[in-house]
């Protein structure tokens, strides 16, 4: 592990400890989740929120209900296909999620989301 990654991990761990002391948000990450780059937190109200190395922050209500929390934005997609002998271009507007690549930024986003939606601060 490089010095930069070690420093980032140290900052993330310090932020997780600050969330515990400030708002009672407890980290409940398993060894397997840690190895995969996932960090899961339990709020004082019982909800579970998790950050993933892939850039997502999710609410984990149960095994079949995991909701993405990342900011949404609209984007246009296009594709070209052959309709008989004619080339046709189709355009649609769809929603996408912005990935949060920094681990510290994901923790900050999770903390702000928890304060806004569950902790009423």
DSSP file (Angstrom, degrees, kcal/mol; ACC not computed):
  #  RESIDUE AA STRUCTURE BP1 BP2  ACC     N-H-->O    O-->H-N    N-H-->O    O-->H-N    TCO  KAPPA ALPHA  PHI   PSI    X-CA   Y-CA   Z-CA
    1    1 A X              0   0    0      0, 0.0     2,-0.0     0, 0.0     0, 0.0   0.000 360.0 360.0 360.0 133.3    0.0    0.0    0.0
    2    2 A X     >  -     0   0    0      1,-0.1     4,-2.3     4,-0.0     5,-0.2  -0.249 360.0-110.2 -74.3 165.2    1.4    3.4   -1.0
    3    3 A X  H  > S+     0   0    0      1,-0.2     4,-2.4     2,-0.2     5,-0.2   0.886 119.3  54.0 -62.2 -38.1    1.9    6.2    1.5
    4    4 A X  H  > S+     0   0    0      2,-0.2     4,-2.4     1,-0.2    -1,-0.2   0.929 109.5  46.7 -63.5 -44.9   -0.9    8.2   -0.1
    5    5 A X  H  > S+     0   0    0      1,-0.2     4,-2.6     2,-0.2    -1,-0.2   0.891 111.5  52.0 -64.6 -39.1   -3.4    5.2    0.3
    6    6 A X  H  X S+     0   0    0     -4,-2.3     4,-2.2     2,-0.2    -1,-0.2   0.913 110.5  48.1 -61.7 -42.4   -2.3    4.7    3.9
    7    7 A X  H  X S+     0   0    0     -4,-2.4     4,-2.3     2,-0.2    -2,-0.2   0.902 111.5  50.0 -65.5 -41.5   -3.0    8.4    4.6
    8    8 A X  H  X S+     0   0    0     -4,-2.4     4,-2.5     2,-0.2    -2,-0.2   0.911 111.3  48.8 -62.9 -42.6   -6.4    8.3    2.9
    9    9 A X  H  X S+     0   0    0     -4,-2.6     4,-2.5     2,-0.2    -2,-0.2   0.890 110.0  51.8 -64.1 -39.4   -7.3    5.2    4.9
   10   10 A X  H  X S+     0   0    0     -4,-2.2     4,-2.1     2,-0.2    -2,-0.2   0.914 111.2  47.4 -62.7 -42.7   -6.2    6.9    8.1
   11   11 A X  H  X S+     0   0    0     -4,-2.3     4,-2.3     2,-0.2    -2,-0.2   0.898 111.6  50.4 -65.3 -41.1   -8.4    9.9    7.2
   12   12 A X  H  X S+     0   0    0     -4,-2.5     4,-2.3     2,-0.2    -2,-0.2   0.920 111.2  48.4 -62.9 -43.8  -11.4    7.7    6.4
   13   13 A X  H  X S+     0   0    0     -4,-2.5     4,-2.1     1,-0.2    -1,-0.2   0.888 110.9  50.8 -64.1 -39.1  -11.0    5.8    9.7
   14   14 A X  H  X S+     0   0    0     -4,-2.1     4,-2.1     2,-0.2    -1,-0.2   0.897 110.4  49.5 -64.4 -39.9  -10.7    9.1   11.6
   15   15 A X  H  X S+     0   0    0     -4,-2.3     4,-2.1     2,-0.2    -2,-0.2   0.901 109.2  51.8 -65.9 -40.2  -13.9   10.4    9.9
   16   16 A X  H  X S+     0   0    0     -4,-2.3     4,-1.6     1,-0.2    -2,-0.2   0.891 110.2  49.0 -63.4 -39.4  -15.7    7.1   10.8
   17   17 A X  H  X S+     0   0    0     -4,-2.1     4,-2.4     1,-0.2    -1,-0.2   0.889 109.2  52.8 -65.9 -38.3  -14.7    7.6   14.5
   18   18 A X  H  X S+     0   0    0     -4,-2.1     4,-2.8     1,-0.2     5,-0.3   0.881 106.4  52.8 -64.5 -37.8  -15.9   11.2   14.3
   19   19 A X  H  X>S+     0   0    0     -4,-2.1     4,-2.3     2,-0.2     6,-1.4   0.886 109.5  50.1 -63.9 -37.3  -19.3   10.0   13.0
   20   20 A X  H  X5S+     0   0    0     -4,-1.6     4,-1.4     4,-0.3    -2,-0.2   0.941 116.2  40.1 -64.9 -47.8  -19.5    7.6   16.0
   21   21 A X  H  <5S+     0   0    0     -4,-2.4    -2,-0.2     2,-0.2    -1,-0.2   0.870 121.8  41.7 -71.1 -36.9  -18.7   10.3   18.6
   22   22 A X  H  <5S+     0   0    0     -4,-2.8    -3,-0.2    -5,-0.2    -2,-0.2   0.914 137.3   4.7 -78.0 -44.0  -20.8   13.1   17.0
   23   23 A X  H  <5S-     0   0    0     -4,-2.3    21,-0.4    -5,-0.3    -3,-0.2   0.406  94.4-109.5-127.6   0.6  -23.9   11.2   16.0
   24   24 A X     << +     0   0    0     -4,-1.4     2,-0.7    -5,-0.6    -4,-0.3   0.767  58.5 158.2  74.6  25.3  -23.7    7.6   17.3
   25   25 A X        -     0   0    0     -6,-1.4     2,-0.4    18,-0.1    -1,-0.2  -0.761  26.7-155.9 -85.6 116.4  -23.2    6.1   13.8
   26   26 A X  E     -A   42   0A   0     16,-2.3    16,-3.4    -2,-0.7     2,-0.5  -0.776  12.5-129.0-101.5 134.0  -21.5    2.7   14.3
   27   27 A X  E     +A   41   0A   0     -2,-0.4    14,-0.3    14,-0.2    12,-0.0  -0.697  26.7 175.3 -79.9 126.9  -19.5    0.9   11.7
   28   28 A X        +     0   0    0     12,-2.6     2,-0.2    -2,-0.5    13,-0.2  -0.135  19.9 153.8-122.6  34.6  -20.7   -2.7   11.3
   29   29 A X        -     0   0    0     11,-0.4     2,-0.1     1,-0.1    10,-0.1  -0.442  34.7-140.3 -69.1 132.9  -18.4   -3.7    8.4
   30   30 A X     >  -     0   0    0     -2,-0.2     4,-2.5     1,-0.1     5,-0.2  -0.423  25.9-106.3 -85.1 168.7  -17.7   -7.5    8.2
   31   31 A X  H  > S+     0   0    0      1,-0.2     4,-2.2     2,-0.2     5,-0.1   0.892 121.7  50.6 -62.1 -39.6  -14.3   -8.9    7.2
   32   32 A X  H  > S+     0   0    0      2,-0.2     4,-1.5     1,-0.2    -1,-0.2   0.920 110.5  48.3 -65.9 -43.7  -15.5   -9.9    3.8
   33   33 A X  H  >>S+     0   0    0      1,-0.2     5,-2.9     2,-0.2     4,-0.7   0.921 110.6  52.1 -61.3 -43.1  -17.0   -6.4    3.2
   34   34 A X  H ><5S+     0   0    0     -4,-2.5     3,-1.0     1,-0.2    -1,-0.2   0.905 107.5  51.7 -60.1 -42.5  -13.7   -4.8    4.3
   35   35 A X  H 3<5S+     0   0    0     -4,-2.2    -1,-0.2     1,-0.2    -2,-0.2   0.818 110.7  49.4 -64.2 -30.4  -11.8   -7.0    1.9
   36   36 A X  H 3<5S-     0   0    0     -4,-1.5    17,-0.3    -3,-0.2    -1,-0.2   0.531 120.9-107.0 -85.4  -7.1  -14.1   -5.9   -1.0
   37   37 A X  T <<5S+     0   0    0     -3,-1.0     2,-0.4    -4,-0.7    -3,-0.2   0.654  75.4 135.2  89.7  16.4  -13.8   -2.2   -0.1
   38   38 A X      < -     0   0    0     -5,-2.9     2,-0.4    14,-0.2    -1,-0.3  -0.785  35.3-167.2 -99.4 141.1  -17.3   -1.8    1.4
   39   39 A X  E     - B   0  51A   0     12,-2.4    12,-2.8    -2,-0.4     2,-0.4  -0.995   6.5-165.2-127.8 126.5  -18.0    0.0    4.6
   40   40 A X  E     - B   0  50A   0     -2,-0.4   -12,-2.6    10,-0.2   -11,-0.4  -0.906   2.8-167.6-116.6 140.6  -21.3   -0.4    6.3
   41   41 A X  E     -AB  27  49A   0      8,-3.4     8,-2.5    -2,-0.4     2,-0.5  -0.960  12.5-146.1-129.7 142.2  -22.7    1.8    9.1
   42   42 A X  E     -AB  26  48A   0    -16,-3.4   -16,-2.3    -2,-0.4     6,-0.2  -0.934  18.3-143.3-108.9 126.4  -25.7    1.4   11.5
   43   43 A X    >   -     0   0    0      4,-2.9     3,-2.1    -2,-0.5   -18,-0.1  -0.441  27.1-109.8 -81.8 159.0  -27.5    4.6   12.5
   44   44 A X  T 3  S+     0   0    0    -21,-0.4    -1,-0.1     1,-0.3   -19,-0.1   0.749 120.7  59.3 -59.5 -22.3  -29.0    5.1   16.0
   45   45 A X  T 3  S-     0   0    0      2,-0.1    -1,-0.3     1,-0.0    -3,-0.0   0.511 122.4-106.3 -84.8  -5.1  -32.4    4.7   14.4
   46   46 A X  S <  S+     0   0    0     -3,-2.1    -2,-0.1     1,-0.3     2,-0.0   0.220  75.1 132.5 102.9 -13.8  -31.6    1.2   13.1
   47   47 A X        -     0   0    0     -5,-0.1    -4,-2.9     1,-0.0     2,-0.5  -0.364  48.1-137.5 -71.0 152.0  -31.1    2.0    9.4
   48   48 A X  E     -B   42   0A   0     12,-0.3    12,-2.6    -6,-0.2     2,-0.4  -0.945  20.6-179.0-111.9 131.4  -28.0    0.6    7.5
   49   49 A X  E     -BC  41  59A   0     -8,-2.5    -8,-3.4    -2,-0.5     2,-0.3  -0.966   7.2-169.4-125.2 144.9  -26.1    2.7    5.1
   50   50 A X  E     -BC  40  58A   0      8,-2.8     8,-2.7    -2,-0.4     2,-0.4  -0.975  15.8-148.6-137.9 149.6  -23.0    1.5    3.1
   51   51 A X  E     -BC  39  57A   0    -12,-2.8   -12,-2.4    -2,-0.3     2,-0.3  -0.922  19.3-155.0-112.9 144.5  -20.3    2.9    0.9
   52   52 A X    >   -     0   0    0      4,-2.6     3,-2.1    -2,-0.4   -14,-0.2  -0.904  25.5-126.8-123.0 147.2  -18.8    0.8   -1.9
   53   53 A X  T 3  S+     0   0    0     -2,-0.3   -15,-0.1   -17,-0.3   -16,-0.1   0.752 106.7  71.7 -60.8 -24.1  -15.4    1.0   -3.6
   54   54 A X  T 3  S-     0   0    0      2,-0.1    -1,-0.3     1,-0.1    47,-0.1   0.577 123.1 -99.3 -70.4  -8.8  -17.3    1.2   -6.9
   55   55 A X  S <  S+     0   0    0     -3,-2.1    45,-2.8     1,-0.3     2,-0.3   0.455  82.5 123.3 107.3   2.2  -18.3    4.7   -6.0
   56   56 A X        -     0   0    0     43,-0.2    -4,-2.6    -4,-0.1     2,-0.4  -0.672  45.2-157.5-101.3 153.3  -21.8    4.2   -4.7
   57   57 A X  E     -C   51   0A   0     -2,-0.3    12,-3.0    -6,-0.2    13,-0.6  -0.997  25.6-177.8-121.5 130.5  -23.5    4.9   -1.4
   58   58 A X  E     -CD  50  68A   0     -8,-2.7    -8,-2.8    -2,-0.4     2,-0.5  -0.933  30.6-130.3-134.5 153.0  -26.6    2.8   -0.7
   59   59 A X  E     -CD  49  67A   0      8,-2.7     8,-2.4    -2,-0.3     2,-0.7  -0.898  22.9-158.5 -97.3 128.0  -29.3    2.3    1.9
   60   60 A X  E     + D   0  66A   0    -12,-2.6   -12,-0.3    -2,-0.5     6,-0.2  -0.773  26.5 158.6-113.9  85.0  -29.5   -1.3    2.9
   61   61 A X  E    S-     0   0A   0      4,-1.7     2,-0.3    -2,-0.7    -1,-0.2   0.912  73.1 -26.8 -73.0 -43.6  -33.0   -2.0    4.4
   62   62 A X  E >  S- D   0  65A   0      3,-1.0     3,-1.0   -14,-0.0    -1,-0.2  -0.912  78.5 -79.5-157.4-179.3  -32.9   -5.7    3.7
   63   63 A X  T 3  S+     0   0    0     -2,-0.3     3,-0.1     1,-0.3    -2,-0.0   0.787 129.1  39.1 -63.9 -26.7  -31.3   -8.2    1.4
   64   64 A X  T 3  S+     0   0    0      1,-0.2     2,-0.4    -4,-0.0    -1,-0.3   0.430 109.6  62.6-103.8   1.6  -33.8   -7.4   -1.4
   65   65 A X  E <   +D   62   0A   0     -3,-1.0    -4,-1.7     2,-0.0    -3,-1.0  -0.750  56.1 151.6-129.5  85.6  -34.1   -3.7   -0.9
   66   66 A X  E     -D   60   0A   0     -2,-0.4     2,-0.4    -6,-0.2    -6,-0.2  -0.968  25.4-162.1-116.8 119.2  -30.9   -1.8   -1.5
   67   67 A X  E     -D   59   0A   0     -8,-2.4    -8,-2.7    -2,-0.5     2,-0.3  -0.841  15.6-128.4-107.9 134.7  -31.4    1.8   -2.7
   68   68 A X  E     -D   58   0A   0     -2,-0.4   -10,-0.2   -10,-0.2   -12,-0.0  -0.595  20.6-176.4 -77.0 139.3  -28.7    4.0   -4.4
   69   69 A X        +     0   0    0    -12,-3.0   -11,-0.2    -2,-0.3    -1,-0.1   0.486  38.5 122.7-113.5  -7.9  -28.3    7.4   -2.8
   70   70 A X  S    S-     0   0    0    -13,-0.6    29,-0.1     1,-0.1   -14,-0.1  -0.134  76.7 -84.2 -56.5 152.2  -25.8    9.0   -5.2
   71   71 A X        -     0   0    0     27,-0.3    27,-2.9    26,-0.1     2,-0.3  -0.298  47.1-136.7 -59.2 140.4  -26.8   12.3   -6.8
   72   72 A X  E     +E   97   0B   0     25,-0.2     2,-0.3    -3,-0.1    25,-0.2  -0.690  23.6 177.0 -99.0 151.8  -28.9   11.8  -10.0
   73   73 A X  E     -E   96   0B   0     23,-2.2    23,-2.6    -2,-0.3     2,-0.3  -0.986  28.7-114.3-148.4 154.7  -28.5   13.7  -13.2
   74   74 A X  E     +E   95   0B   0     -2,-0.3     2,-0.3    21,-0.2    21,-0.2  -0.682  34.8 176.7 -89.2 143.0  -30.2   13.5  -16.7
   75   75 A X  E     -E   94   0B   0     19,-2.7    19,-3.0    -2,-0.3     2,-0.5  -0.979  26.3-123.4-142.4 156.5  -28.2   12.5  -19.7
   76   76 A X  E     -E   93   0B   0     -2,-0.3     2,-0.4    17,-0.2    17,-0.2  -0.852  22.9-166.2-102.2 132.6  -29.0   11.9  -23.3
   77   77 A X  E     -E   92   0B   0     15,-3.0    15,-2.3    -2,-0.5     2,-0.3  -0.905   5.6-172.4-115.1 148.9  -28.2    8.6  -25.0
   78   78 A X  E     +E   91   0B   0     -2,-0.4     2,-0.3    13,-0.2    13,-0.2  -0.971   6.8 176.5-135.9 149.9  -28.2    7.9  -28.7
   79   79 A X  E     -E   90   0B   0     11,-1.7    11,-2.7    -2,-0.3     2,-0.4  -0.986  18.6-140.3-150.6 156.1  -27.8    4.9  -30.9
   80   80 A X  E     +E   89   0B   0     -2,-0.3     2,-0.3     9,-0.2     9,-0.2  -0.934  26.2 165.9-117.3 135.5  -28.0    4.2  -34.6
   81   81 A X  E     -E   88   0B   0      7,-2.4     7,-3.0    -2,-0.4     2,-0.6  -0.943  38.1-103.7-144.0 167.0  -29.6    1.2  -36.2
   82   82 A X  E     -E   87   0B   0     -2,-0.3     2,-0.7     5,-0.2     5,-0.2  -0.830  24.8-169.7 -97.4 121.6  -30.7    0.0  -39.5
   83   83 A X  E >  S-E   86   0B   0      3,-3.3     3,-1.7    -2,-0.6     2,-1.0  -0.848  71.2 -54.5-110.2  92.3  -34.5    0.1  -40.2
   84   84 A X  T 3  S-     0   0    0     -2,-0.7    -2,-0.0     1,-0.3     3,-0.0  -0.674 121.7 -24.0  74.5-106.9  -34.9   -1.8  -43.4
   85   85 A X  T 3  S+     0   0    0     -2,-1.0     2,-0.4     2,-0.0    -1,-0.3   0.313 122.1  92.0-115.3   4.5  -32.5    0.0  -45.7
   86   86 A X  E <  S-E   83   0B   0     -3,-1.7    -3,-3.3     2,-0.0     2,-0.4  -0.851  71.5-131.0-108.2 134.5  -32.5    3.3  -43.8
   87   87 A X  E     -E   82   0B   0     -2,-0.4     2,-0.4    -5,-0.2    -5,-0.2  -0.703  28.7-167.3 -80.0 128.5  -30.1    4.4  -41.0
   88   88 A X  E     -E   81   0B   0     -7,-3.0    -7,-2.4    -2,-0.4     2,-0.5  -0.959  11.7-155.2-121.8 134.6  -32.1    5.7  -38.0
   89   89 A X  E     -E   80   0B   0     -2,-0.4     2,-0.4    -9,-0.2    -9,-0.2  -0.948  12.5-164.2-108.9 125.5  -30.7    7.6  -35.0
   90   90 A X  E     -E   79   0B   0    -11,-2.7   -11,-1.7    -2,-0.5     2,-0.4  -0.862   2.0-165.4-108.5 143.1  -32.7    7.5  -31.8
   91   91 A X  E     +E   78   0B   0     -2,-0.4     2,-0.3   -13,-0.2   -13,-0.2  -0.992  10.1 172.5-128.6 137.1  -32.3    9.8  -28.8
   92   92 A X  E     -E   77   0B   0    -15,-2.3   -15,-3.0    -2,-0.4     2,-0.5  -0.987  26.7-133.5-139.3 149.8  -33.6    9.4  -25.3
   93   93 A X  E     +E   76   0B   0     -2,-0.3     2,-0.3   -17,-0.2   -17,-0.2  -0.900  35.2 168.7-101.7 131.7  -33.1   11.2  -22.0
   94   94 A X  E     -E   75   0B   0    -19,-3.0   -19,-2.7    -2,-0.5     2,-0.3  -0.873  33.5-104.2-137.0 167.8  -32.5    9.0  -19.1
   95   95 A X  E     -E   74   0B   0     -2,-0.3     2,-0.3   -21,-0.2   -21,-0.2  -0.746  34.4-179.7 -95.7 143.9  -31.3    9.3  -15.4
   96   96 A X  E     -E   73   0B   0    -23,-2.6   -23,-2.2    -2,-0.3     2,-0.4  -0.907  23.6-122.1-134.1 164.6  -27.8    8.3  -14.3
   97   97 A X  E     -E   72   0B   0     -2,-0.3     2,-0.5   -25,-0.2   -25,-0.2  -0.912  20.8-128.4-110.6 135.6  -26.1    8.3  -10.9
   98   98 A X        -     0   0    0    -27,-2.9   -27,-0.3    -2,-0.4     2,-0.2  -0.704  25.7-135.1 -80.7 125.9  -22.9   10.3  -10.2
   99   99 A X        -     0   0    0     -2,-0.5     2,-0.7   -29,-0.1   -43,-0.2  -0.576   4.9-141.9 -81.4 145.4  -20.2    8.0   -8.7
  100  100 A X        -     0   0    0    -45,-2.8     6,-0.1    -2,-0.2   -45,-0.1  -0.914  18.4-176.0-108.8 105.0  -18.2    9.3   -5.8
  101  101 A X        +     0   0    0     -2,-0.7     2,-0.4     4,-0.1    -1,-0.1   0.779  56.9  80.7 -80.2 -27.8  -14.7    8.1   -6.3
  102  102 A X     >  -     0   0    0      1,-0.1     4,-2.2   -47,-0.1     5,-0.2  -0.658  68.6-146.9 -83.7 131.4  -13.0    9.3   -3.1
  103  103 A X  H  > S+     0   0    0     -2,-0.4     4,-2.1     1,-0.2    -1,-0.1   0.888 101.7  50.3 -61.5 -40.0  -13.6    7.2    0.0
  104  104 A X  H  > S+     0   0    0      1,-0.2     4,-2.2     2,-0.2    -1,-0.2   0.884 109.4  50.9 -66.5 -38.9  -13.6   10.2    2.3
  105  105 A X  H  > S+     0   0    0      2,-0.2     4,-2.7     1,-0.2    -2,-0.2   0.880 108.5  52.6 -66.4 -37.8  -16.1   12.0    0.0
  106  106 A X  H  X S+     0   0    0     -4,-2.2     4,-2.7     2,-0.2    -2,-0.2   0.919 110.0  48.3 -62.8 -42.8  -18.4    8.9    0.2
  107  107 A X  H  X S+     0   0    0     -4,-2.1     4,-2.6     2,-0.2    -2,-0.2   0.912 112.0  49.3 -62.5 -42.1  -18.2    8.9    4.0
  108  108 A X  H  X S+     0   0    0     -4,-2.2     4,-2.7     2,-0.2     5,-0.2   0.921 111.6  48.7 -62.9 -44.2  -19.0   12.6    4.0
  109  109 A X  H  X S+     0   0    0     -4,-2.7     4,-2.5     1,-0.2    -2,-0.2   0.924 112.2  49.0 -61.5 -45.0  -22.0   12.1    1.6
  110  110 A X  H  X S+     0   0    0     -4,-2.7     4,-2.5     2,-0.2    -2,-0.2   0.918 112.3  48.4 -59.8 -45.1  -23.3    9.3    3.8
  111  111 A X  H  X S+     0   0    0     -4,-2.6     4,-2.5     2,-0.2    -2,-0.2   0.929 112.9  46.4 -63.3 -47.4  -22.9   11.4    7.0
  112  112 A X  H  X S+     0   0    0     -4,-2.7     4,-2.3     2,-0.2    -1,-0.2   0.896 113.0  50.4 -63.1 -40.5  -24.7   14.4    5.5
  113  113 A X  H  X S+     0   0    0     -4,-2.5     4,-2.7    -5,-0.2     5,-0.4   0.923 111.1  48.8 -62.1 -44.8  -27.5   12.1    4.1
  114  114 A X  H  X>S+     0   0    0     -4,-2.5     4,-2.4     1,-0.2     5,-2.4   0.916 112.5  47.8 -63.1 -43.5  -28.0   10.5    7.5
  115  115 A X  I  <>S+     0   0    0     -4,-2.5     6,-1.8     3,-0.2     5,-0.5   0.909 116.1  44.4 -64.1 -40.6  -28.1   13.9    9.3
  116  116 A X  I  <5S+     0   0    0     -4,-2.3    -2,-0.2    -5,-0.2    -1,-0.2   0.894 127.4  25.0 -70.9 -41.0  -30.6   15.3    6.7
  117  117 A X  I  <5S+     0   0    0     -4,-2.7    -3,-0.2    -5,-0.2    -2,-0.2   0.725 135.4  15.3-102.7 -24.4  -32.9   12.2    6.5
  118  118 A X  I  <5S+     0   0    0     -4,-2.4    -3,-0.2    -5,-0.4    -4,-0.1   0.714 122.6  44.9-123.1 -32.6  -32.7   10.3    9.7
  119  119 A X  I   <S-     0   0    0     -5,-2.4    -4,-0.2   -75,-0.0    -3,-0.1   0.552  86.4-138.1 -98.4  -7.8  -31.0   12.2   12.5
  120  120 A X      <       0   0    0     -5,-0.5    -4,-0.2    -6,-0.4    -5,-0.1   0.903 360.0 360.0  52.3  50.3  -32.8   15.5   12.0
  121  121 A X              0   0    0     -6,-1.8    -5,-0.2    -7,-0.1    -1,-0.1   0.369 360.0 360.0-116.2 360.0  -29.8   17.7   12.5
